[in-house]
Amino acid sequence: MASPYVSTLFGQSVKSVLDGWTALQLAVSHGSGGPDSQEKAEWMVYAIETWFKENAHIESDELEDFLEDVMNAEFDMVIEDNSLPQVAQMICKYFRLCGEGREAEVRQSIASQPKAALRGCTQGGSNQEVDGEEGENGEAMACCSGAGDAVRAAVSQPAPSHQPAQHNNTDGEDMEVEDGWEVVKRGKKK
């Protein structure tokens, strides 16, 4: 489905880069931005395209800061895989090429732009140290290569089961033990 926000060749190139950015696509696929995660990703294309149209000389470090702020504010993610500079530089490169009228080169580059490699990404326990993202419930997300390159890291241990162990407390009510925390269910008022 075509994004309603993409209106120019530069917009198509921005969409191509963001579609290939594993960190953003993981955030969207895991719903890190809430139920509107996909719409937020599409809005990012529009926002970047508009920002470049309205400002003459945006540097890649400015775009990097913007992307970092959006990922933190909208998707509650901190990107630590060094993909931000790569994504920002690619978008700035496309803007420069479009401004120079090198449309054929831009179209060829868009066509060869890889998509995000989400298949090799795994989830591990929150106590595992990986260079990646943190998923739902504090689980570490391993991989997150820059702009669609091969997966860099994978967690070798399987994801822990989310079936809580049941224990009885002294009042006969169940307590759930999950990830080292005990959840005590509220009893009836006496």
MDTraj code that builds the backbone (N, CA, C; nanometers):
import mdtraj as md
import numpy as np

residues = "MET ALA SER PRO TYR VAL SER THR LEU PHE GLY GLN SER VAL LYS SER VAL LEU ASP GLY TRP THR ALA LEU GLN LEU ALA VAL SER HIS GLY SER GLY GLY PRO ASP SER GLN GLU LYS ALA GLU TRP MET VAL TYR ALA ILE GLU THR TRP PHE LYS GLU ASN ALA HIS ILE GLU SER ASP GLU LEU GLU ASP PHE LEU GLU ASP VAL MET ASN ALA GLU PHE ASP MET VAL ILE GLU ASP ASN SER LEU PRO GLN VAL ALA GLN MET ILE CYS LYS TYR PHE ARG LEU CYS GLY GLU GLY ARG GLU ALA GLU VAL ARG GLN SER ILE ALA SER GLN PRO LYS ALA ALA LEU ARG GLY CYS THR GLN GLY GLY SER ASN GLN GLU VAL ASP GLY GLU GLU GLY GLU ASN GLY GLU ALA MET ALA CYS CYS SER GLY ALA GLY ASP ALA VAL ARG ALA ALA VAL SER GLN PRO ALA PRO SER HIS GLN PRO ALA GLN HIS ASN ASN THR ASP GLY GLU ASP MET GLU VAL GLU ASP GLY TRP GLU VAL VAL LYS ARG GLY LYS LYS LYS".split()
xyz = np.array([
    [0.0843, -0.1179, 0.0000],
    [0.0000, 0.0000, 0.0000],
    [0.0887, 0.1241, 0.0000],
    [0.0566, 0.2162, -0.0862],
    [0.1350, 0.3385, -0.0967],
    [0.1005, 0.4324, 0.0185],
    [0.2017, 0.4974, 0.0673],
    [0.1815, 0.5907, 0.1774],
    [0.1172, 0.7180, 0.1248],
    [0.0186, 0.7716, 0.1960],
    [-0.0439, 0.8955, 0.1513],
    [0.0490, 1.0161, 0.1663],
    [0.1593, 0.9998, 0.2380],
    [0.2491, 1.1104, 0.2651],
    [0.3555, 1.1303, 0.1576],
    [0.3848, 1.0281, 0.0780],
    [0.4940, 1.0357, -0.0184],
    [0.4456, 1.1099, -0.1429],
    [0.5079, 1.2231, -0.1723],
    [0.4618, 1.3033, -0.2858],
    [0.5707, 1.3297, -0.3894],
    [0.6959, 1.3042, -0.3574],
    [0.8051, 1.3342, -0.4490],
    [0.9027, 1.2174, -0.4534],
    [0.9970, 1.2265, -0.5453],
    [1.1028, 1.1252, -0.5523],
    [1.1832, 1.1246, -0.4229],
    [1.2087, 1.2426, -0.3670],
    [1.2792, 1.2476, -0.2396],
    [1.1980, 1.1772, -0.1310],
    [1.0668, 1.1979, -0.1283],
    [0.9802, 1.1295, -0.0328],
    [0.9854, 0.9787, -0.0496],
    [0.9905, 0.9325, -0.1748],
    [1.0024, 0.7887, -0.2008],
    [1.1353, 0.7354, -0.1481],
    [1.2410, 0.8162, -0.1641],
    [1.3720, 0.7717, -0.1154],
    [1.3751, 0.7676, 0.0371],
    [1.3119, 0.8633, 0.1023],
    [1.3042, 0.8634, 0.2492],
    [1.2269, 0.7396, 0.2951],
    [1.1147, 0.7113, 0.2295],
    [1.0355, 0.5935, 0.2647],
    [1.1180, 0.4664, 0.2468],
    [1.1951, 0.4609, 0.1396],
    [1.2796, 0.3444, 0.1140],
    [1.3826, 0.3243, 0.2255],
    [1.4451, 0.4333, 0.2682],
    [1.5447, 0.4239, 0.3757],
    [1.4786, 0.3803, 0.5064],
    [1.3650, 0.4405, 0.5393],
    [1.2978, 0.4060, 0.6647],
    [1.2411, 0.2636, 0.6605],
    [1.1976, 0.2177, 0.5434],
    [1.1504, 0.0795, 0.5305],
    [1.2643, -0.0198, 0.5501],
    [1.3867, 0.0236, 0.5224],
    [1.5024, -0.0631, 0.5394],
    [1.5701, -0.0502, 0.6745],
    [1.5206, 0.0392, 0.7588],
    [1.5806, 0.0623, 0.8899],
    [1.5231, -0.0386, 0.9883],
    [1.6013, -0.1355, 1.0258],
    [1.5566, -0.2454, 1.1096],
    [1.5006, -0.1970, 1.2438],
    [1.5655, -0.1017, 1.3062],
    [1.5196, -0.0533, 1.4374],
    [1.3778, 0.0030, 1.4294],
    [1.3502, 0.0833, 1.3271],
    [1.2163, 0.1409, 1.3110],
    [1.1150, 0.0316, 1.2793],
    [1.1513, -0.0594, 1.1908],
    [1.0573, -0.1646, 1.1529],
    [1.0288, -0.2599, 1.2687],
    [1.1272, -0.2832, 1.3547],
    [1.1013, -0.3617, 1.4761],
    [1.0037, -0.2884, 1.5669],
    [1.0234, -0.1593, 1.5811],
    [0.9341, -0.0790, 1.6645],
    [0.7911, -0.0859, 1.6117],
    [0.7762, -0.0782, 1.4809],
    [0.6437, -0.0849, 1.4199],
    [0.5841, -0.2242, 1.4371],
    [0.6622, -0.3278, 1.4067],
    [0.6087, -0.4641, 1.4128],
    [0.5727, -0.5070, 1.5552],
    [0.6419, -0.4511, 1.6544],
    [0.6117, -0.4850, 1.7937],
    [0.5142, -0.3867, 1.8578],
    [0.4677, -0.2891, 1.7806],
    [0.3693, -0.1949, 1.8331],
    [0.4244, -0.1035, 1.9403],
    [0.5537, -0.0718, 1.9343],
    [0.6152, 0.0133, 2.0362],
    [0.5568, 0.1537, 2.0385],
    [0.4985, 0.1947, 1.9289],
    [0.4366, 0.3267, 1.9221],
    [0.2881, 0.3220, 1.9492],
    [0.2416, 0.2114, 2.0037],
    [0.0995, 0.1960, 2.0313],
    [0.0268, 0.1456, 1.9077],
    [-0.1053, 0.1551, 1.9091],
    [-0.1823, 0.1027, 1.7961],
    [-0.1594, 0.1800, 1.6657],
    [-0.1029, 0.2985, 1.6749],
    [-0.0779, 0.3805, 1.5560],
    [0.0678, 0.3757, 1.5118],
    [0.1381, 0.2694, 1.5416],
    [0.2803, 0.2595, 1.5094],
    [0.3070, 0.2751, 1.3603],
    [0.2280, 0.2084, 1.2770],
    [0.2479, 0.2178, 1.1325],
    [0.2240, 0.3606, 1.0831],
    [0.1220, 0.4245, 1.1341],
    [0.0922, 0.5620, 1.0935],
    [0.2037, 0.6573, 1.1362],
    [0.2631, 0.6310, 1.2523],
    [0.3742, 0.7143, 1.2991],
    [0.4945, 0.6992, 1.2071],
    [0.5210, 0.5773, 1.1618],
    [0.6321, 0.5541, 1.0694],
    [0.6064, 0.6263, 0.9368],
    [0.4825, 0.6216, 0.8886],
    [0.4478, 0.6921, 0.7650],
    [0.4572, 0.8437, 0.7842],
    [0.4159, 0.8916, 0.9013],
    [0.4269, 1.0348, 0.9301],
    [0.5727, 1.0796, 0.9284],
    [0.6634, 0.9939, 0.9738],
    [0.8055, 1.0300, 0.9742],
    [0.8539, 1.0630, 0.8337],
    [0.8069, 0.9891, 0.7338],
    [0.8437, 1.0170, 0.5948],
    [0.7984, 1.1575, 0.5577],
    [0.6731, 1.1879, 0.5866],
    [0.6172, 1.3202, 0.5567],
    [0.6929, 1.4296, 0.6312],
    [0.7186, 1.4076, 0.7586],
    [0.7858, 1.5094, 0.8403],
    [0.9266, 1.5376, 0.7882],
    [1.0001, 1.4338, 0.7528],
    [1.1360, 1.4524, 0.7021],
    [1.1327, 1.5236, 0.5678],
    [1.0433, 1.4795, 0.4788],
    [1.0323, 1.5428, 0.3470],
    [0.9970, 1.6908, 0.3606],
    [0.9017, 1.7218, 0.4445],
    [0.8598, 1.8611, 0.4652],
    [0.9722, 1.9436, 0.5252],
    [1.0409, 1.8875, 0.6220],
    [1.1509, 1.9587, 0.6883],
    [1.2600, 1.9943, 0.5881],
    [1.2940, 1.9011, 0.5003],
    [1.3960, 1.9286, 0.4000],
    [1.3481, 2.0315, 0.2981],
    [1.2194, 2.0289, 0.2629],
    [1.1656, 2.1278, 0.1681],
    [1.1705, 2.2683, 0.2261],
    [1.1437, 2.2799, 0.3560],
    [1.1330, 2.4110, 0.4198],
    [1.2659, 2.4670, 0.4678],
    [1.3711, 2.3862, 0.4710],
    [1.5010, 2.4301, 0.5204],
    [1.6076, 2.3949, 0.4176],
    [1.6924, 2.4903, 0.3894],
    [1.7887, 2.4760, 0.2804],
    [1.9005, 2.3762, 0.3094],
    [1.9643, 2.3877, 0.4217],
    [2.0844, 2.3071, 0.4462],
    [2.0749, 2.2309, 0.5775],
    [2.0069, 2.1189, 0.5743],
    [1.9977, 2.0351, 0.6938],
    [2.1164, 1.9399, 0.6922],
    [2.1892, 1.9387, 0.7993],
    [2.3058, 1.8510, 0.8129],
    [2.2612, 1.7152, 0.8656],
    [2.3404, 1.6130, 0.8388],
    [2.3035, 1.4776, 0.8815],
    [2.2964, 1.4647, 1.0336],
    [2.3786, 1.5407, 1.1061],
    [2.3720, 1.5314, 1.2526],
    [2.2422, 1.5918, 1.3064],
    [2.1873, 1.6930, 1.2379],
    [2.0581, 1.7494, 1.2777],
    [1.9470, 1.6472, 1.2544],
    [1.9531, 1.5809, 1.1391],
    [1.8544, 1.4777, 1.1087],
    [1.8676, 1.3604, 1.2055],
    [1.9899, 1.3260, 1.2387],
    [2.0145, 1.2191, 1.3350],
    [1.9498, 1.2523, 1.4698],
    [1.9661, 1.3763, 1.5154],
    [1.9038, 1.4186, 1.6416],
    [1.7519, 1.4104, 1.6331],
    [1.6970, 1.4529, 1.5187],
    [1.5520, 1.4465, 1.4985],
    [1.5031, 1.3013, 1.5054],
    [1.5701, 1.2131, 1.4328],
    [1.5303, 1.0724, 1.4323],
    [1.5391, 1.0115, 1.5726],
    [1.6455, 1.0461, 1.6439],
    [1.6622, 0.9967, 1.7807],
    [1.5479, 1.0452, 1.8700],
    [1.5117, 1.1729, 1.8575],
    [1.4024, 1.2290, 1.9370],
    [1.2690, 1.1616, 1.9047],
    [1.2425, 1.1410, 1.7751],
    [1.1162, 1.0789, 1.7348],
    [1.1094, 0.9346, 1.7845],
    [1.2176, 0.8606, 1.7685],
    [1.2170, 0.7205, 1.8131],
    [1.1968, 0.7119, 1.9640],
    [1.2554, 0.8052, 2.0371],
    [1.2407, 0.8054, 2.1824],
    [1.0999, 0.8481, 2.2227],
    [1.0514, 0.9571, 2.1644],
    [0.9216, 1.0118, 2.2057],
    [0.8033, 0.9295, 2.1538],
    [0.8090, 0.8867, 2.0286],
    [0.6939, 0.8199, 1.9675],
    [0.6940, 0.6688, 1.9844],
    [0.8130, 0.6088, 1.9924],
    [0.8214, 0.4628, 2.0005],
    [0.8831, 0.4152, 2.1315],
    [0.9189, 0.5089, 2.2191],
    [0.9780, 0.4757, 2.3490],
    [1.0993, 0.3841, 2.3306],
    [1.1861, 0.4202, 2.2350],
    [1.3043, 0.3392, 2.2044],
    [1.4290, 0.4255, 2.2038],
    [1.5349, 0.3679, 2.2529],
    [1.6667, 0.4305, 2.2459],
    [1.7479, 0.3452, 2.1493],
    [1.7958, 0.4059, 2.0432],
    [1.8688, 0.3340, 1.9392],
    [2.0168, 0.3360, 1.9741],
    [2.0734, 0.2170, 1.9955],
    [2.2135, 0.2062, 2.0354],
    [2.2955, 0.1222, 1.9382],
    [2.2440, 0.0994, 1.8184],
    [2.3146, 0.0130, 1.7238],
    [2.3919, 0.0909, 1.6175],
    [2.4094, 0.2191, 1.6384],
    [2.4822, 0.3066, 1.5453],
    [2.4165, 0.3166, 1.4089],
    [2.2877, 0.2906, 1.4002],
    [2.2190, 0.3020, 1.2724],
    [2.1719, 0.4442, 1.2447],
    [2.1561, 0.5254, 1.3484],
    [2.1082, 0.6631, 1.3281],
    [2.1959, 0.7432, 1.2321],
    [2.3290, 0.7435, 1.2494],
    [2.4114, 0.8196, 1.1537],
    [2.3997, 0.7661, 1.0117],
    [2.3903, 0.6345, 0.9964],
    [2.3778, 0.5750, 0.8633],
    [2.2486, 0.6186, 0.7955],
    [2.1388, 0.6108, 0.8681],
    [2.0087, 0.6484, 0.8132],
    [2.0082, 0.7965, 0.7774],
    [2.0573, 0.8804, 0.8667],
    [2.0600, 1.0246, 0.8410],
    [2.1465, 1.0583, 0.7199],
    [2.2619, 0.9956, 0.7081],
    [2.3511, 1.0215, 0.5953],
    [2.2881, 0.9773, 0.4639],
    [2.2192, 0.8642, 0.4646],
    [2.1547, 0.8166, 0.3422],
    [2.0452, 0.9131, 0.2972],
    [1.9657, 0.9620, 0.3914],
    [1.8576, 1.0543, 0.3567],
    [1.9166, 1.1846, 0.3031],
    [2.0206, 1.2352, 0.3670],
    [2.0859, 1.3580, 0.3194],
    [2.1459, 1.3372, 0.1800],
    [2.2008, 1.2204, 0.1569],
    [2.2573, 1.1886, 0.0246],
    [2.1478, 1.1918, -0.0813],
    [2.0334, 1.1302, -0.0527],
    [1.9223, 1.1306, -0.1471],
    [1.8722, 1.2728, -0.1734],
    [1.8675, 1.3549, -0.0707],
    [1.8234, 1.4927, -0.0886],
    [1.9183, 1.5676, -0.1819],
    [2.0478, 1.5464, -0.1597],
    [2.1484, 1.6108, -0.2452],
    [2.1352, 1.5636, -0.3897],
    [2.1209, 1.4327, -0.4095],
    [2.1074, 1.3779, -0.5445],
    [1.9811, 1.4289, -0.6145],
    [1.8706, 1.4360, -0.5411],
    [1.7463, 1.4888, -0.5985],
    [1.7631, 1.6352, -0.6358],
    [1.8313, 1.7119, -0.5516],
    [1.8558, 1.8531, -0.5789],
    [1.9446, 1.8754, -0.7007],
    [2.0331, 1.7796, -0.7271],
    [2.1223, 1.7872, -0.8424],
    [2.0567, 1.7329, -0.9687],
    [1.9340, 1.6865, -0.9590],
    [1.8615, 1.6353, -1.0750],
    [1.9046, 1.4962, -1.1190],
    [1.9641, 1.4212, -1.0324],
    [2.0135, 1.2863, -1.0655],
    [1.9069, 1.1824, -1.0309],
    [1.7903, 1.2000, -1.0940],
    [1.6751, 1.1160, -1.0635],
    [1.6976, 0.9692, -1.0962],
    [1.7628, 0.9414, -1.2096],
    [1.7861, 0.8017, -1.2489],
    [1.8700, 0.7293, -1.1440],
    [1.9706, 0.7972, -1.0916],
    [2.0559, 0.7384, -0.9886],
    [1.9772, 0.7121, -0.8602],
    [1.8890, 0.8060, -0.8256],
    [1.8065, 0.7908, -0.7053],
    [1.7107, 0.6734, -0.7225],
    [1.6457, 0.6660, -0.8391],
    [1.5504, 0.5561, -0.8638],
    [1.6208, 0.4202, -0.8599],
    [1.7392, 0.4141, -0.9174],
    [1.8156, 0.2891, -0.9171],
    [1.8544, 0.2507, -0.7739],
    [1.8952, 0.3482, -0.6959],
    [1.9343, 0.3224, -0.5576],
    [1.8143, 0.2785, -0.4735],
    [1.6990, 0.3408, -0.4963],
    [1.5768, 0.3023, -0.4245],
    [1.5409, 0.1578, -0.4569],
    [1.5515, 0.1221, -0.5851],
    [1.5156, -0.0135, -0.6276],
    [1.6057, -0.1187, -0.5639],
    [1.7308, -0.0826, -0.5370],
    [1.8241, -0.1797, -0.4790],
    [1.8339, -0.1696, -0.3266],
    [1.7583, -0.0789, -0.2674],
    [1.7602, -0.0597, -0.1218],
    [1.7025, -0.1829, -0.0539],
    [1.7777, -0.2473, 0.0366],
    [1.7254, -0.3668, 0.1046],
    [1.6176, -0.3307, 0.2065],
    [1.5293, -0.4255, 0.2302],
    [1.4262, -0.4089, 0.3329],
    [1.4853, -0.4502, 0.4676],
    [1.4182, -0.4117, 0.5727],
    [1.4632, -0.4451, 0.7081],
    [1.4677, -0.5965, 0.7264],
    [1.5740, -0.6436, 0.7908],
    [1.5934, -0.7867, 0.8152],
    [1.5389, -0.8223, 0.9525],
    [1.4088, -0.8457, 0.9603],
    [1.3458, -0.8751, 1.0886],
    [1.3469, -1.0235, 1.1221],
    [1.3671, -1.1093, 1.0235],
    [1.3631, -1.2541, 1.0467],
    [1.4641, -1.3016, 1.1485],
    [1.5855, -1.2507, 1.1449],
    [1.6902, -1.2986, 1.2335],
    [1.6881, -1.2357, 1.3707],
    [1.5984, -1.1433, 1.3945],
    [1.5923, -1.0767, 1.5242],
    [1.5228, -1.1672, 1.6240],
    [1.5805, -1.1751, 1.7419],
    [1.5256, -1.2613, 1.8454],
    [1.5030, -1.1815, 1.9717],
    [1.4226, -1.2371, 2.0605],
    [1.4007, -1.1755, 2.1905],
    [1.4663, -1.2611, 2.2957],
    [1.5287, -1.1955, 2.3905],
    [1.5904, -1.2679, 2.5008],
    [1.5455, -1.2081, 2.6317],
    [1.5914, -1.2661, 2.7417],
    [1.5560, -1.2148, 2.8733],
    [1.6181, -1.0790, 2.8976],
    [1.5638, -1.0053, 2.9927],
    [1.6100, -0.8694, 3.0182],
    [1.7481, -0.8646, 3.0821],
    [1.7974, -0.9786, 3.1327],
    [1.9293, -0.9788, 3.1940],
    [2.0399, -1.0029, 3.0923],
    [2.0057, -1.0255, 2.9668],
    [2.1057, -1.0479, 2.8643],
    [2.1524, -0.9144, 2.8095],
    [2.2816, -0.9030, 2.7916],
    [2.3364, -0.7803, 2.7380],
    [2.3557, -0.7966, 2.5888],
    [2.2846, -0.7164, 2.5124],
    [2.2971, -0.7188, 2.3674],
    [2.3000, -0.5756, 2.3186],
    [2.3534, -0.5588, 2.1998],
    [2.3543, -0.4267, 2.1385],
    [2.2323, -0.4189, 2.0500],
    [2.1210, -0.3831, 2.1076],
    [1.9976, -0.3795, 2.0313],
    [1.8942, -0.2977, 2.1039],
    [1.7717, -0.3397, 2.0894],
    [1.6596, -0.2645, 2.1442],
    [1.5989, -0.3389, 2.2616],
    [1.5145, -0.2712, 2.3329],
    [1.4414, -0.3347, 2.4405],
    [1.2976, -0.3471, 2.3960],
    [1.2462, -0.4697, 2.3970],
    [1.1116, -0.4960, 2.3502],
    [1.0119, -0.4860, 2.4633],
    [0.8958, -0.5457, 2.4399],
    [0.7911, -0.5428, 2.5405],
    [0.8394, -0.6108, 2.6677],
    [0.7927, -0.5665, 2.7800],
    [0.8247, -0.6235, 2.9102],
    [0.9732, -0.6219, 2.9425],
    [1.0475, -0.5289, 2.8852],
    [1.1882, -0.5154, 2.9178],
    [1.2773, -0.6203, 2.8559],
    [1.2291, -0.6940, 2.7567],
    [1.3107, -0.7964, 2.6942],
    [1.4060, -0.7326, 2.5956],
    [1.5271, -0.7802, 2.5920],
    [1.6260, -0.7250, 2.5002],
    [1.5975, -0.7729, 2.3600],
    [1.6064, -0.6830, 2.2639],
    [1.5901, -0.7185, 2.1237],
    [1.7286, -0.7214, 2.0617],
    [1.7692, -0.8348, 2.0134],
    [1.9013, -0.8473, 1.9546],
    [1.8924, -0.8320, 1.8050],
    [1.9822, -0.7648, 1.7472],
    [2.0104, -0.7500, 1.6054],
    [2.0143, -0.6049, 1.5692],
    [1.9119, -0.5559, 1.5069],
    [1.9010, -0.4152, 1.4706],
    [2.0226, -0.3635, 1.3968],
    [2.0418, -0.4114, 1.2781],
    [2.1471, -0.3553, 1.1956],
    [2.0982, -0.2242, 1.1393],
    [2.1893, -0.1439, 1.0942],
    [2.1601, -0.0091, 1.0520],
    [2.0447, 0.0075, 0.9579],
    [2.0686, 0.0051, 0.8288],
    [1.9637, 0.0356, 0.7335],
    [1.9311, -0.0868, 0.6503],
    [1.9171, -0.2014, 0.7128],
    [1.8761, -0.3206, 0.6428],
    [1.9900, -0.4162, 0.6137],
    [2.1056, -0.3945, 0.6685],
    [2.2177, -0.4854, 0.6487],
    [2.1890, -0.6155, 0.7211],
    [2.2800, -0.7100, 0.7115],
    [2.2611, -0.8393, 0.7766],
    [2.2529, -0.8221, 0.9275],
    [2.1882, -0.9138, 0.9917],
    [2.1711, -0.9088, 1.1367],
    [2.3069, -0.9228, 1.2040],
    [2.3343, -0.8339, 1.3020],
    [2.4640, -0.8332, 1.3683],
    [2.4717, -0.9272, 1.4858],
    [2.3672, -0.9371, 1.5632],
    [2.3761, -1.0186, 1.6837],
    [2.2485, -1.0976, 1.7007],
    [2.2593, -1.2147, 1.7561],
    [2.1418, -1.2951, 1.7878],
    [2.1650, -1.3575, 1.9240],
    [2.0636, -1.3651, 2.0000],
    [2.0747, -1.4223, 2.1332],
    [2.0644, -1.5729, 2.1200],
    [2.1612, -1.6440, 2.1747],
    [2.1661, -1.7887, 2.1571],
    [2.0684, -1.8620, 2.2479],
    [2.0293, -1.8003, 2.3577],
    [1.9380, -1.8667, 2.4488],
    [1.7952, -1.8438, 2.4023],
    [1.7084, -1.9451, 2.4159],
    [1.5692, -1.9261, 2.3764],
    [1.5009, -1.8276, 2.4696],
    [1.3974, -1.7642, 2.4182],
    [1.3216, -1.6696, 2.4992],
    [1.2566, -1.7437, 2.6148],
    [1.2534, -1.6826, 2.7333],
    [1.1932, -1.7504, 2.8465],
    [1.0434, -1.7675, 2.8269],
    [0.9903, -1.8726, 2.8825],
    [0.8477, -1.8972, 2.8744],
    [0.7745, -1.7910, 2.9554],
    [0.6621, -1.7490, 2.9041],
    [0.5840, -1.6485, 2.9757],
    [0.4742, -1.7124, 3.0595],
    [0.4879, -1.8413, 3.0880],
    [0.3937, -1.9090, 3.1743],
    [0.4398, -1.8913, 3.3180],
    [0.3699, -1.8138, 3.3967],
    [0.4133, -1.7934, 3.5349],
    [0.3933, -1.9187, 3.6189],
    [0.4847, -1.9398, 3.7117],
    [0.4735, -2.0510, 3.8053],
    [0.3708, -2.0148, 3.9115],
    [0.2913, -2.1109, 3.9501],
    [0.1880, -2.0858, 4.0503],
    [0.2355, -2.1369, 4.1862],
    [0.2214, -2.0563, 4.2882],
    [0.2553, -2.0932, 4.4254],
    [0.1393, -2.0518, 4.5149],
    [0.1229, -2.1213, 4.6233],
    [0.0187, -2.0834, 4.7183],
    [0.0807, -2.0065, 4.8327],
    [0.0161, -1.8979, 4.8723],
    [0.0635, -1.8258, 4.9894],
    [-0.0132, -1.8754, 5.1113],
    [0.0116, -1.8189, 5.2258],
    [-0.0475, -1.8681, 5.3509],
    [-0.1976, -1.8489, 5.3564],
    [-0.2529, -1.7563, 5.2802],
    [-0.3971, -1.7332, 5.2813],
    [-0.4699, -1.8213, 5.1810],
    [-0.3973, -1.9089, 5.1109],
    [-0.4594, -1.9967, 5.0139],
    [-0.4795, -1.9325, 4.8780],
    [-0.4310, -1.8120, 4.8592],
    [-0.4444, -1.7460, 4.7298],
    [-0.3185, -1.7659, 4.6489],
    [-0.3325, -1.7612, 4.5170],
    [-0.2191, -1.7848, 4.4278],
    [-0.1332, -1.6610, 4.4125],
    [-0.0038, -1.6863, 4.4032],
    [0.0922, -1.5815, 4.3689],
    [0.1604, -1.6262, 4.2415],
    [0.1854, -1.5349, 4.1501],
    [0.2536, -1.5679, 4.0266],
    [0.3988, -1.5236, 4.0376],
    [0.4900, -1.6130, 4.0009],
    [0.6312, -1.5793, 4.0004],
    [0.6716, -1.5656, 3.8543],
    [0.7153, -1.4482, 3.8176],
    [0.7525, -1.4224, 3.6793],
    [0.8745, -1.3317, 3.6780],
    [0.9800, -1.3759, 3.6157],
    [1.1013, -1.2959, 3.6012],
    [1.1550, -1.2477, 3.7355],
    [1.1450, -1.3302, 3.8390],
    [1.2000, -1.2940, 3.9679],
    [1.1081, -1.2062, 4.0524],
    [0.9927, -1.1694, 3.9994],
    [0.8985, -1.0864, 4.0732],
    [0.7809, -1.1724, 4.1167],
    [0.7287, -1.1447, 4.2307],
    [0.6105, -1.2142, 4.2768],
    [0.4937, -1.1180, 4.2695],
    [0.3886, -1.1622, 4.2036],
    [0.2691, -1.0816, 4.1922],
    [0.1660, -1.1421, 4.2859],
    [0.1206, -1.0660, 4.3819],
    [0.0243, -1.1141, 4.4773],
    [-0.1114, -1.0614, 4.4349],
    [-0.2028, -1.1562, 4.4115],
    [-0.3377, -1.1159, 4.3694],
    [-0.4131, -1.0616, 4.4888],
    [-0.4908, -0.9629, 4.4643],
    [-0.5684, -0.8971, 4.5686],
    [-0.6805, -0.9890, 4.6147],
    [-0.6930, -1.0018, 4.7437],
    [-0.7965, -1.0876, 4.7997],
    [-0.9271, -1.0129, 4.8177],
    [-1.0303, -1.0881, 4.8505],
    [-1.1600, -1.0268, 4.8757],
    [-1.1568, -0.9536, 5.0081],
    [-1.2335, -0.8452, 5.0161],
    [-1.2410, -0.7693, 5.1408],
    [-1.3193, -0.8496, 5.2433],
    [-1.2721, -0.8417, 5.3670],
    [-1.3368, -0.9194, 5.4744],
    [-1.4318, -0.8358, 5.5526],
])
top = md.Topology()
chain = top.add_chain()
for i, resn in enumerate(residues, 1):
    res = top.add_residue(resn, chain, resSeq=i)
    for name in ("N", "CA", "C"):
        top.add_atom(name, md.element.get_by_symbol(name[0]), res)
traj = md.Trajectory(xyz[None], top)
